[in-house]
Amino acid sequence: MKAIELQNIPPKGYFFKDFGEILQGKCKTDRLEDIIGAVSEINHIQSNTPEKKVVVSVVLKDLKGNCINCNLWEIYGSKFLAYYNDPKNNGAIVILLTHAMVKDGQVSNACSGSKLLINEDIPEIQDFMSKLPTNEQKEKPTQSAKSLSNWSGGSQYSPVERCSSKAHNPEKAYECSCGQKVEQPIPRVKKLILKRLALRNYQAPNHPRN
């Protein structure tokens, strides 16, 4: 066999689904769509456990101001968290998700075949980023109280990846001892306390002696 160098191969083309059509339900659930949008908020983070898989739910906003929910499962969610938690990555986050599943006004990655691009140096993402308002280009997406309220088994914790370090001042942003920057600490009740209270209130049934 002889290797042949192909010339003038056209670049990959994306066919982005309009957010307005997604919100209006004008999508076929048996079709996979290409999606592009700026992350305006992280509204849910579920860490990997023996019973549950990683999922990160973010709100995507298009250039018209339409917002949809995007669920990133398993390796896609882990990839997003790794980018978001990297202190070198500041400012807006534009993601491009290929072969996304659309249902009930939301999108999510397919089990296989989807590709997640985050702030990569490609024309589609760079063009989208350049059209964002200047102030939004400089702002990193925030985490909602809902995303920060996952149980971690301690009193004050960093919001991502179940860090067990205690917050010294839950009233303001701080840098955790693990190196993560916590923008909005949320107090949590210790599971141990709840377990002790449950045991204290539990009354063992009386069994007649033989």
Residue frames as a rotation matrix with the C-alpha (Angstrom) as fourth column:
MET 1
0.574 0.819 0.000 0.00
0.819 -0.574 0.000 0.00
0.000 0.000 -1.000 0.00
LYS 2
-0.498 -0.733 0.464 1.19
0.743 -0.637 -0.208 3.48
0.447 0.241 0.861 -0.83
ALA 3
-0.138 0.408 -0.903 0.50
0.769 -0.530 -0.357 6.41
-0.624 -0.743 -0.240 1.45
ILE 4
-0.219 0.166 0.962 -1.21
0.784 -0.557 0.274 9.29
0.581 0.814 -0.008 -0.30
GLU 5
-0.759 -0.079 -0.646 -1.15
0.497 -0.711 -0.498 12.82
-0.420 -0.699 0.579 1.10
LEU 6
0.092 0.892 0.443 -4.55
0.986 -0.143 0.083 14.39
0.137 0.429 -0.893 0.70
GLN 7
-0.901 -0.429 0.074 -4.61
0.427 -0.903 -0.037 18.09
0.082 -0.002 0.997 -0.06
ASN 8
-0.773 0.564 0.291 -7.19
-0.464 -0.815 0.346 20.76
0.433 0.132 0.892 0.72
ILE 9
-0.506 0.613 -0.607 -9.18
0.717 0.690 0.098 18.74
0.479 -0.386 -0.788 3.26
PRO 10
-0.028 0.547 0.836 -12.00
-0.132 -0.831 0.540 21.03
0.991 -0.096 0.095 4.45
PRO 11
-0.899 -0.283 0.335 -12.08
-0.340 -0.035 -0.940 21.79
0.278 -0.958 -0.065 8.19
LYS 12
-0.670 0.669 -0.322 -14.73
0.735 0.660 -0.157 20.18
0.108 -0.342 -0.934 10.36
GLY 13
-0.631 0.536 0.561 -18.02
-0.258 -0.827 0.499 22.00
0.732 0.170 0.660 10.26
TYR 14
-0.881 0.388 -0.270 -20.39
0.401 0.311 -0.862 22.36
-0.251 -0.867 -0.430 13.22
PHE 15
-0.440 0.830 0.343 -24.14
0.140 -0.314 0.939 22.82
0.887 0.461 0.022 13.01
PHE 16
-0.993 -0.065 -0.095 -25.08
0.105 -0.166 -0.981 24.55
0.048 -0.984 0.172 16.25
LYS 17
-0.227 0.968 -0.102 -28.61
0.858 0.249 0.449 24.13
0.460 0.014 -0.888 17.53
ASP 18
-0.407 0.180 0.895 -30.43
-0.169 -0.978 0.119 27.35
0.898 -0.103 0.429 18.35
PHE 19
-0.982 -0.002 -0.187 -31.14
0.183 0.205 -0.961 27.68
0.041 -0.979 -0.201 22.08
GLY 20
-0.549 0.833 -0.070 -34.52
-0.787 -0.543 -0.292 29.24
-0.281 -0.105 0.954 21.35
GLU 21
0.007 0.534 -0.846 -35.61
-0.723 0.587 0.365 26.12
0.691 0.609 0.389 19.48
ILE 22
-0.666 -0.302 -0.682 -34.41
0.215 0.798 -0.563 23.92
0.714 -0.521 -0.467 22.34
LEU 23
-0.956 0.292 -0.006 -36.42
-0.100 -0.347 -0.933 25.94
-0.274 -0.891 0.361 24.86
GLN 24
-0.241 0.910 -0.337 -39.49
-0.945 -0.299 -0.133 25.79
-0.222 0.287 0.932 22.63
GLY 25
0.010 0.214 0.977 -39.22
-0.237 0.950 -0.206 22.04
-0.972 -0.229 0.060 22.23
LYS 26
0.800 0.274 -0.534 -38.53
-0.551 -0.018 -0.834 22.24
-0.238 0.962 0.137 18.51
CYS 27
-0.311 -0.939 -0.144 -36.02
-0.950 0.303 0.075 19.40
-0.027 0.160 -0.987 18.61
LYS 28
0.595 0.415 -0.688 -36.14
-0.473 0.873 0.117 15.75
0.649 0.256 0.716 17.70
THR 29
0.575 -0.338 0.745 -35.05
-0.735 0.187 0.652 13.59
-0.360 -0.922 -0.141 20.62
ASP 30
0.766 -0.292 0.573 -33.62
0.359 0.933 -0.005 10.98
-0.533 0.209 0.820 18.25
ARG 31
0.666 -0.572 0.479 -31.09
0.358 -0.319 -0.878 13.47
0.655 0.756 -0.007 16.84
LEU 32
0.260 -0.684 -0.682 -27.75
0.884 -0.116 0.453 14.53
-0.389 -0.720 0.574 18.27
GLU 33
0.886 0.170 0.432 -26.92
0.338 -0.874 -0.350 18.24
0.318 0.456 -0.831 18.10
ASP 34
-0.298 -0.954 0.012 -23.84
0.805 -0.258 -0.535 20.47
0.514 -0.150 0.845 18.31
ILE 35
0.796 0.565 -0.217 -24.03
0.571 -0.583 0.578 23.02
0.200 -0.584 -0.786 21.12
ILE 36
-0.418 -0.896 0.148 -21.97
0.706 -0.424 -0.567 26.12
0.571 -0.133 0.810 21.92
GLY 37
0.657 0.653 0.377 -22.47
0.236 -0.654 0.719 28.56
0.716 -0.383 -0.584 24.78
ALA 38
-0.401 -0.742 0.537 -20.89
-0.326 -0.432 -0.841 30.47
0.856 -0.512 -0.068 27.64
VAL 39
-0.192 0.279 -0.941 -21.15
0.793 0.609 0.019 28.97
0.578 -0.743 -0.339 31.12
SER 40
-0.034 0.248 0.968 -23.06
-0.261 -0.937 0.231 31.48
0.965 -0.245 0.097 33.24
GLU 41
0.106 0.095 0.990 -23.39
-0.994 -0.029 0.109 29.34
0.039 -0.995 0.092 36.37
ILE 42
-0.700 -0.241 -0.672 -22.60
-0.170 0.970 -0.171 25.93
0.694 -0.005 -0.720 37.82
ASN 43
-0.055 0.804 0.592 -25.81
-0.896 -0.301 0.327 24.78
0.441 -0.512 0.737 39.49
HIS 44
0.855 0.313 0.414 -25.00
-0.489 0.754 0.439 21.20
-0.175 -0.578 0.797 40.51
ILE 45
-0.153 -0.903 -0.401 -21.94
-0.832 0.336 -0.441 19.04
0.533 0.266 -0.803 41.16
GLN 46
0.867 0.367 0.336 -22.20
-0.487 0.764 0.424 15.36
-0.101 -0.531 0.841 42.01
SER 47
-0.102 -0.994 0.040 -18.91
-0.985 0.107 0.137 13.74
-0.141 -0.025 -0.990 42.92
ASN 48
-0.014 0.011 -1.000 -18.00
-0.515 0.857 0.017 10.18
0.857 0.516 -0.006 42.03
THR 49
-0.200 0.016 0.980 -19.08
-0.921 0.338 -0.193 7.62
-0.334 -0.941 -0.053 44.64
PRO 50
-0.939 -0.146 0.312 -19.63
-0.076 0.971 0.226 3.84
-0.336 0.189 -0.923 44.55
GLU 51
-0.238 0.944 0.228 -23.37
0.629 0.329 -0.704 4.50
-0.740 -0.024 -0.672 44.15
LYS 52
0.772 0.571 -0.281 -23.32
0.234 -0.665 -0.709 7.58
-0.591 0.482 -0.647 41.87
LYS 53
0.111 -0.702 0.704 -21.46
0.994 0.065 -0.091 8.81
0.018 0.710 0.704 38.81
VAL 54
-0.629 -0.420 -0.655 -19.87
0.432 -0.889 0.155 12.21
-0.647 -0.185 0.740 38.31
VAL 55
0.082 0.603 0.793 -22.23
0.957 -0.269 0.105 14.78
0.277 0.751 -0.600 36.83
VAL 56
-0.704 -0.276 -0.654 -21.79
0.434 -0.897 -0.088 18.54
-0.562 -0.346 0.751 36.53
SER 57
0.210 0.851 0.481 -24.80
0.977 -0.163 -0.138 20.64
-0.039 0.499 -0.866 35.60
VAL 58
-0.720 -0.488 -0.493 -24.09
0.444 -0.870 0.212 24.08
-0.533 -0.066 0.844 34.15
VAL 59
0.515 0.834 -0.199 -26.21
0.410 -0.443 -0.797 26.86
-0.752 0.329 -0.571 32.70
LEU 60
-0.551 -0.666 0.503 -25.22
0.757 -0.144 0.638 27.77
-0.353 0.732 0.583 29.14
LYS 61
0.342 0.623 -0.704 -26.08
0.183 -0.778 -0.600 31.15
-0.922 0.076 -0.380 27.65
ASP 62
0.100 -0.266 0.959 -26.07
0.991 0.115 -0.072 32.00
-0.091 0.957 0.275 23.95
LEU 63
-0.842 -0.535 0.071 -25.34
0.540 -0.830 0.140 35.39
-0.016 0.156 0.988 22.40
LYS 64
-0.346 0.810 0.473 -29.07
0.073 -0.479 0.875 36.23
0.935 0.337 0.107 22.42
GLY 65
-0.554 0.087 0.828 -29.34
-0.787 -0.378 -0.487 35.77
0.271 -0.922 0.278 26.19
ASN 66
0.570 0.752 -0.331 -31.18
-0.609 0.658 0.443 32.42
0.551 -0.051 0.833 26.03
CYS 67
-0.403 -0.695 0.596 -30.16
-0.915 0.305 -0.264 29.97
0.002 -0.652 -0.759 28.76
ILE 68
0.586 0.520 -0.622 -30.36
-0.475 0.842 0.256 26.18
0.657 0.145 0.740 28.84
ASN 69
0.511 -0.377 0.773 -29.21
-0.691 0.355 0.630 23.54
-0.512 -0.855 -0.080 31.28
CYS 70
0.390 -0.483 -0.784 -26.32
-0.612 0.500 -0.613 21.31
0.688 0.719 -0.101 30.21
ASN 71
0.781 -0.082 0.619 -25.47
-0.485 0.545 0.684 18.08
-0.393 -0.834 0.386 32.06
LEU 72
0.177 -0.824 -0.538 -21.93
-0.789 0.208 -0.578 16.75
0.589 0.526 -0.614 31.71
TRP 73
0.918 0.280 0.280 -21.62
-0.390 0.755 0.527 13.12
-0.064 -0.593 0.802 32.81
GLU 74
0.803 -0.574 0.157 -18.59
0.496 0.791 0.358 11.12
-0.330 -0.209 0.921 33.91
ILE 75
-0.124 -0.983 0.136 -15.39
0.938 -0.072 0.338 11.97
-0.322 0.169 0.931 31.97
TYR 76
-0.073 0.167 0.983 -17.03
0.621 -0.764 0.176 15.07
0.780 0.623 -0.048 30.50
GLY 77
0.889 0.423 0.176 -17.93
0.102 -0.557 0.824 16.39
0.447 -0.714 -0.538 33.96
SER 78
0.603 -0.739 -0.300 -14.48
0.616 0.193 0.763 15.51
-0.506 -0.645 0.572 35.30
LYS 79
-0.233 -0.689 0.686 -12.84
0.955 -0.295 0.029 17.34
0.182 0.662 0.727 32.38
PHE 80
0.338 0.426 0.839 -14.90
0.287 -0.896 0.339 20.46
0.896 0.126 -0.426 33.07
LEU 81
0.989 0.055 -0.140 -14.07
0.148 -0.210 0.966 20.40
0.024 -0.976 -0.216 36.80
ALA 82
0.242 -0.970 -0.030 -10.37
0.890 0.209 0.405 19.98
-0.387 -0.124 0.914 36.09
TYR 83
-0.278 -0.297 0.914 -10.45
0.732 -0.681 0.002 23.06
0.622 0.670 0.407 33.86
TYR 84
0.567 0.617 0.546 -12.59
0.131 -0.722 0.680 25.09
0.813 -0.314 -0.490 36.25
ASN 85
0.954 -0.163 -0.250 -10.41
0.261 0.051 0.964 24.29
-0.144 -0.985 0.091 39.29
ASP 86
0.090 -0.967 0.240 -7.15
0.986 0.051 -0.162 25.12
0.144 0.251 0.957 37.54
PRO 87
0.327 0.058 -0.943 -6.05
0.542 -0.829 0.137 28.48
-0.774 -0.556 -0.302 39.00
LYS 88
-0.743 -0.662 -0.102 -4.46
0.271 -0.436 0.858 29.41
-0.612 0.610 0.503 35.67
ASN 89
-0.625 0.583 0.519 -7.87
0.661 0.041 0.749 29.47
0.416 0.812 -0.411 33.98
ASN 90
-0.566 0.427 -0.705 -9.64
0.353 -0.647 -0.676 32.75
-0.745 -0.631 0.216 34.63
GLY 91
-0.732 0.336 -0.593 -12.40
-0.610 -0.710 0.351 34.61
-0.303 0.619 0.725 32.86
ALA 92
0.257 0.952 -0.165 -15.34
-0.913 0.183 -0.363 33.36
-0.316 0.244 0.917 30.84
ILE 93
-0.671 -0.362 0.648 -15.73
-0.171 0.925 0.339 29.71
-0.722 0.116 -0.682 29.89
VAL 94
0.157 0.661 -0.734 -17.11
-0.966 -0.051 -0.253 28.86
-0.205 0.749 0.630 26.46
ILE 95
-0.479 -0.287 0.830 -17.79
-0.222 0.954 0.201 25.20
-0.849 -0.088 -0.521 25.80
LEU 96
-0.122 0.390 -0.913 -18.55
-0.982 0.085 0.168 23.39
0.143 0.917 0.373 22.57
LEU 97
-0.399 0.091 0.912 -20.27
-0.374 0.892 -0.253 20.02
-0.837 -0.443 -0.322 22.93
THR 98
-0.571 0.165 -0.804 -20.75
-0.791 0.154 0.592 17.83
0.221 0.974 0.043 19.86
HIS 99
-0.451 0.463 -0.763 -23.38
-0.018 0.850 0.526 15.11
0.892 0.251 -0.375 19.42
ALA 100
-0.939 0.158 0.305 -25.37
-0.334 -0.212 -0.918 16.34
-0.081 -0.964 0.252 22.42
MET 101
-0.569 0.811 -0.138 -28.66
0.747 0.579 0.325 14.76
0.344 0.082 -0.936 23.41
VAL 102
-0.858 0.369 0.357 -31.61
-0.405 -0.914 -0.029 17.18
0.316 -0.170 0.934 23.72
LYS 103
-0.347 0.791 -0.504 -34.61
0.633 0.594 0.497 16.47
0.692 -0.147 -0.707 25.94
ASP 104
0.474 0.693 -0.543 -37.10
0.869 -0.269 0.416 18.60
0.142 -0.669 -0.730 27.88
GLY 105
0.922 -0.059 0.382 -35.25
-0.021 -0.994 -0.105 21.83
0.387 0.089 -0.918 27.14
GLN 106
0.569 -0.778 0.266 -31.93
-0.510 -0.080 0.856 20.47
-0.645 -0.623 -0.443 28.39
VAL 107
0.633 -0.450 -0.630 -28.82
-0.494 0.391 -0.776 19.01
0.596 0.803 0.025 26.76
SER 108
0.570 -0.533 0.626 -26.31
-0.482 0.400 0.780 16.40
-0.665 -0.746 -0.028 27.87
ASN 109
-0.366 -0.778 -0.512 -23.39
-0.918 0.211 0.336 14.53
-0.153 0.592 -0.791 26.41
ALA 110
0.623 0.476 -0.621 -24.02
-0.605 0.796 0.002 11.21
0.495 0.374 0.784 24.72
CYS 111
0.884 -0.275 0.379 -22.66
-0.115 0.657 0.745 8.08
-0.453 -0.702 0.549 26.38
SER 112
-0.129 -0.934 0.333 -20.09
0.524 0.221 0.823 7.88
-0.842 0.280 0.460 23.61
GLY 113
0.006 0.066 0.998 -19.30
0.994 -0.110 0.002 9.98
0.110 0.992 -0.066 20.57
SER 114
0.945 0.314 0.092 -19.64
0.299 -0.943 0.145 13.44
0.132 -0.110 -0.985 22.14
LYS 115
-0.131 -0.989 0.064 -16.64
0.876 -0.145 -0.461 15.75
0.465 -0.004 0.885 22.22
LEU 116
0.822 0.372 -0.431 -16.21
0.556 -0.692 0.461 18.51
-0.127 -0.619 -0.775 24.79
LEU 117
-0.156 -0.841 0.519 -14.06
0.781 -0.427 -0.457 21.51
0.605 0.333 0.723 23.90
ILE 118
0.670 0.332 -0.664 -13.42
0.716 -0.523 0.462 24.14
-0.194 -0.785 -0.588 26.59
ASN 119
0.766 -0.316 -0.560 -12.02
-0.220 -0.947 0.233 27.57
-0.604 -0.055 -0.795 25.62
GLU 120
0.122 -0.761 0.638 -9.95
0.661 0.542 0.520 25.93
-0.741 0.358 0.569 22.90
ASP 121
-0.319 -0.382 -0.867 -8.20
-0.315 -0.821 0.477 27.90
-0.894 0.425 0.142 20.17
ILE 122
-0.586 0.249 0.771 -10.60
0.769 0.469 0.434 27.13
-0.254 0.847 -0.466 17.34
PRO 123
-0.901 0.164 0.402 -12.48
0.082 -0.844 0.530 29.70
0.426 0.510 0.747 15.24
GLU 124
-0.014 0.996 -0.093 -15.94
0.348 0.092 0.933 28.80
0.937 -0.020 -0.348 16.57
ILE 125
0.366 0.117 -0.923 -15.03
0.928 0.034 0.372 29.26
0.075 -0.993 -0.096 20.23
GLN 126
-0.629 -0.685 -0.367 -12.83
0.701 -0.704 0.113 32.30
-0.336 -0.186 0.923 19.67
ASP 127
-0.731 0.441 0.521 -15.52
0.160 -0.631 0.759 33.99
0.664 0.638 0.391 17.58
PHE 128
0.331 0.883 -0.334 -18.15
0.561 0.100 0.822 33.29
0.759 -0.459 -0.462 20.26
MET 129
0.075 -0.394 -0.916 -15.85
0.974 -0.170 0.153 34.61
-0.216 -0.903 0.371 23.00
SER 130
-0.854 -0.506 0.125 -15.11
0.520 -0.818 0.245 37.81
-0.022 0.274 0.961 21.07
LYS 131
-0.431 0.779 0.455 -18.84
0.114 -0.453 0.884 38.59
0.895 0.433 0.106 20.82
LEU 132
0.200 0.450 -0.870 -19.42
0.933 0.183 0.309 38.41
0.299 -0.874 -0.384 24.58
PRO 133
0.882 0.095 0.461 -19.66
-0.029 -0.967 0.255 41.73
0.470 -0.238 -0.850 26.44
THR 134
0.021 -0.990 0.141 -16.24
-0.279 -0.141 -0.950 42.82
0.960 -0.019 -0.280 27.68
ASN 135
-0.145 -0.054 0.988 -17.20
-0.981 -0.122 -0.150 42.49
0.129 -0.991 -0.035 31.34
GLU 136
0.796 0.498 0.343 -18.46
-0.540 0.841 0.030 38.92
-0.274 -0.209 0.939 30.80
GLN 137
0.643 -0.635 -0.428 -15.23
-0.099 0.485 -0.869 37.92
0.759 0.601 0.249 29.07
LYS 138
-0.347 -0.856 0.382 -13.36
-0.473 -0.192 -0.860 38.66
0.810 -0.479 -0.339 32.29
GLU 139
-0.013 0.447 0.894 -15.79
-0.999 0.034 -0.031 36.99
-0.045 -0.894 0.446 34.72
LYS 140
-0.901 -0.272 -0.337 -15.35
-0.272 0.961 -0.049 33.39
0.337 0.048 -0.940 35.78
PRO 141
-0.010 0.968 -0.249 -18.65
-0.186 0.243 0.952 31.48
0.983 0.056 0.177 36.21
THR 142
-0.471 -0.069 0.879 -19.92
-0.867 -0.149 -0.476 31.26
0.164 -0.986 0.011 39.77
GLN 143
-0.796 0.240 -0.556 -21.23
0.258 0.965 0.046 28.27
0.547 -0.107 -0.830 41.66
SER 144
0.040 0.897 0.441 -24.79
-0.439 -0.381 0.814 28.39
0.897 -0.226 0.379 42.94
ALA 145
-0.236 -0.041 0.971 -25.66
-0.970 0.073 -0.232 27.59
-0.061 -0.996 -0.057 46.55
LYS 146
0.791 0.600 0.122 -27.21
-0.580 0.798 -0.163 24.38
-0.195 0.058 0.979 45.26
SER 147
0.633 -0.608 -0.479 -23.92
-0.087 0.559 -0.824 23.18
0.769 0.564 0.301 43.78
LEU 148
-0.363 -0.829 0.425 -22.12
-0.512 -0.203 -0.834 23.97
0.778 -0.520 -0.351 47.04
SER 149
0.003 0.487 0.873 -24.58
-1.000 -0.001 0.004 22.18
0.003 -0.873 0.487 49.31
ASN 150
0.401 0.071 -0.913 -23.63
-0.286 0.957 -0.051 18.58
0.870 0.282 0.404 48.52
TRP 151
0.943 -0.026 0.333 -22.99
-0.316 0.253 0.914 16.54
-0.108 -0.967 0.230 51.67
SER 152
0.287 -0.908 -0.304 -19.31
-0.402 0.173 -0.899 16.00
0.869 0.381 -0.316 52.36
GLY 153
0.503 -0.041 -0.863 -19.40
0.595 0.741 0.311 14.71
0.627 -0.670 0.397 55.95
GLY 154
-0.496 -0.720 -0.485 -18.01
0.860 -0.334 -0.385 17.83
0.115 -0.609 0.785 57.65
SER 155
0.083 0.579 -0.811 -18.88
0.720 -0.598 -0.353 21.30
-0.689 -0.554 -0.466 58.89
GLN 156
0.648 0.058 -0.760 -17.34
-0.387 -0.834 -0.394 23.79
-0.656 0.549 -0.518 56.42
TYR 157
0.067 -0.618 0.783 -15.85
0.505 0.698 0.508 22.44
-0.860 0.362 0.359 53.21
SER 158
-0.700 -0.317 -0.640 -14.55
-0.433 -0.524 0.733 23.50
-0.568 0.790 0.229 49.84
PRO 159
0.185 0.971 -0.155 -17.31
-0.719 0.026 -0.694 23.07
-0.670 0.239 0.703 47.23
VAL 160
0.550 0.022 -0.835 -15.50
-0.780 0.370 -0.504 20.89
0.297 0.929 0.220 44.70
GLU 161
0.032 -0.561 -0.827 -14.18
-0.276 0.791 -0.547 17.34
0.961 0.246 -0.129 44.81
ARG 162
0.808 0.465 -0.362 -15.28
0.162 0.416 0.895 16.83
0.567 -0.782 0.260 48.41
CYS 163
-0.306 -0.926 0.221 -12.35
0.013 -0.236 -0.972 18.59
0.952 -0.294 0.084 50.04
SER 164
0.412 0.473 -0.778 -12.42
0.709 0.370 0.601 17.94
0.572 -0.799 -0.183 53.79
SER 165
-0.704 -0.707 -0.069 -10.55
0.611 -0.554 -0.565 21.09
0.361 -0.440 0.822 54.84
LYS 166
0.148 0.772 -0.618 -12.40
0.954 -0.276 -0.117 23.30
-0.261 -0.572 -0.778 57.27
ALA 167
0.170 -0.011 0.985 -13.17
0.537 -0.837 -0.102 26.87
0.826 0.547 -0.137 56.29
HIS 168
-0.651 -0.495 -0.576 -11.61
0.751 -0.311 -0.582 29.42
0.109 -0.812 0.574 58.63
ASN 169
-0.696 0.470 -0.543 -14.09
-0.160 -0.838 -0.521 32.14
-0.700 -0.276 0.659 57.76
PRO 170
-0.487 0.548 0.680 -17.33
0.791 0.608 0.076 30.97
-0.371 0.575 -0.729 56.09
GLU 171
0.383 0.697 -0.606 -18.40
0.395 -0.717 -0.574 34.58
-0.835 -0.019 -0.550 55.49
LYS 172
0.534 -0.256 -0.806 -15.98
-0.678 -0.699 -0.227 35.39
-0.505 0.667 -0.547 52.65
ALA 173
0.907 -0.245 -0.342 -14.00
-0.132 0.607 -0.783 33.83
0.400 0.756 0.519 49.82
TYR 174
0.435 -0.808 0.396 -10.69
-0.703 -0.030 0.711 32.19
-0.562 -0.588 -0.581 50.73
GLU 175
0.117 -0.490 -0.864 -8.00
-0.772 0.502 -0.390 29.90
0.625 0.713 -0.319 49.37
CYS 176
0.938 0.316 0.144 -8.32
-0.339 0.745 0.574 26.38
0.074 -0.587 0.806 50.76
SER 177
0.237 -0.885 0.401 -5.27
-0.651 0.162 0.741 24.53
-0.721 -0.436 -0.538 52.11
CYS 178
0.239 -0.099 0.966 -5.68
0.482 0.876 -0.029 22.10
-0.843 0.472 0.257 49.19
GLY 179
-0.771 -0.637 0.005 -4.96
0.357 -0.426 0.832 24.96
-0.528 0.643 0.555 46.78
GLN 180
-0.320 0.735 0.597 -8.52
0.873 -0.015 0.487 25.55
0.368 0.678 -0.637 45.57
LYS 181
-0.987 0.080 0.141 -10.07
-0.113 -0.962 -0.248 29.00
0.116 -0.261 0.958 45.64
VAL 182
-0.424 0.882 -0.204 -13.48
0.905 0.411 -0.107 28.93
-0.011 -0.230 -0.973 47.32
GLU 183
-0.753 0.154 0.639 -15.65
0.141 -0.912 0.386 31.83
0.642 0.381 0.665 46.18
GLN 184
-0.097 0.836 0.540 -18.74
-0.780 -0.401 0.481 31.12
0.619 -0.375 0.690 48.28
PRO 185
-0.934 -0.288 -0.209 -18.33
-0.105 0.784 -0.612 28.85
0.341 -0.550 -0.763 51.33
ILE 186
0.090 0.994 0.057 -21.50
-0.608 0.010 0.794 27.16
0.788 -0.106 0.606 52.53
PRO 187
-0.517 -0.277 0.810 -21.82
-0.846 0.308 -0.435 25.72
-0.129 -0.910 -0.394 56.07
ARG 188
-0.036 0.476 -0.879 -22.75
-0.418 0.791 0.446 22.06
0.908 0.383 0.171 56.36
VAL 189
0.464 0.276 0.842 -23.99
-0.885 0.187 0.427 19.97
-0.040 -0.943 0.331 59.28
LYS 190
-0.626 -0.780 -0.028 -21.85
-0.779 0.626 -0.018 17.02
0.032 0.011 -0.999 60.24
LYS 191
0.072 0.629 -0.774 -23.33
-0.485 0.700 0.524 13.66
0.872 0.338 0.355 59.44
LEU 192
-0.635 -0.400 -0.661 -21.81
0.312 0.650 -0.693 12.27
0.707 -0.646 -0.288 62.61
ILE 193
-0.925 0.330 0.189 -23.92
-0.346 -0.526 -0.777 14.61
-0.157 -0.784 0.601 64.71
LEU 194
-0.098 0.942 -0.320 -27.06
-0.962 -0.007 0.272 13.56
0.254 0.335 0.907 62.90
LYS 195
-0.086 0.016 -0.996 -26.23
-0.117 0.993 0.026 9.92
0.989 0.119 -0.084 63.41
ARG 196
-0.904 -0.300 -0.305 -25.69
0.262 0.175 -0.949 10.45
0.339 -0.938 -0.080 67.14
LEU 197
-0.669 0.728 0.150 -28.97
-0.714 -0.574 -0.401 12.31
-0.206 -0.375 0.904 67.44
ALA 198
0.062 0.700 -0.712 -30.74
-0.760 0.495 0.420 9.50
0.647 0.515 0.563 65.63
LEU 199
-0.363 -0.271 -0.891 -29.24
0.246 0.895 -0.373 6.92
0.899 -0.355 -0.258 67.96
ARG 200
-0.998 -0.026 0.054 -30.11
-0.041 -0.347 -0.937 9.04
0.043 -0.937 0.346 71.00
ASN 201
-0.397 0.918 -0.012 -33.74
-0.901 -0.392 -0.187 9.30
-0.176 -0.063 0.982 69.94
TYR 202
-0.174 0.304 -0.937 -33.99
-0.492 0.797 0.350 5.63
0.853 0.522 0.011 69.03
GLN 203
-0.071 0.236 0.969 -35.75
-0.958 0.256 -0.133 3.47
-0.279 -0.938 0.208 71.60
ALA 204
-0.851 -0.294 -0.436 -35.03
-0.415 0.884 0.214 -0.22
0.323 0.363 -0.874 71.44
PRO 205
0.157 0.970 -0.183 -38.15
-0.618 0.241 0.748 -2.40
0.770 -0.004 0.637 71.57
ASN 206
-0.210 -0.141 0.968 -38.81
-0.937 0.313 -0.158 -4.33
-0.280 -0.939 -0.198 74.76
HIS 207
-0.132 0.105 -0.986 -38.43
-0.504 0.849 0.158 -8.07
0.854 0.517 -0.059 74.32
PRO 208
0.738 0.438 0.513 -39.86
-0.660 0.316 0.681 -10.42
0.136 -0.842 0.523 76.94
ARG 209
-0.373 -0.911 0.173 -37.25
-0.925 0.352 -0.142 -12.49
0.069 -0.213 -0.975 78.70
ASN 210
0.060 0.342 -0.938 -37.45
-0.306 0.900 0.309 -16.27
0.950 0.269 0.159 78.52
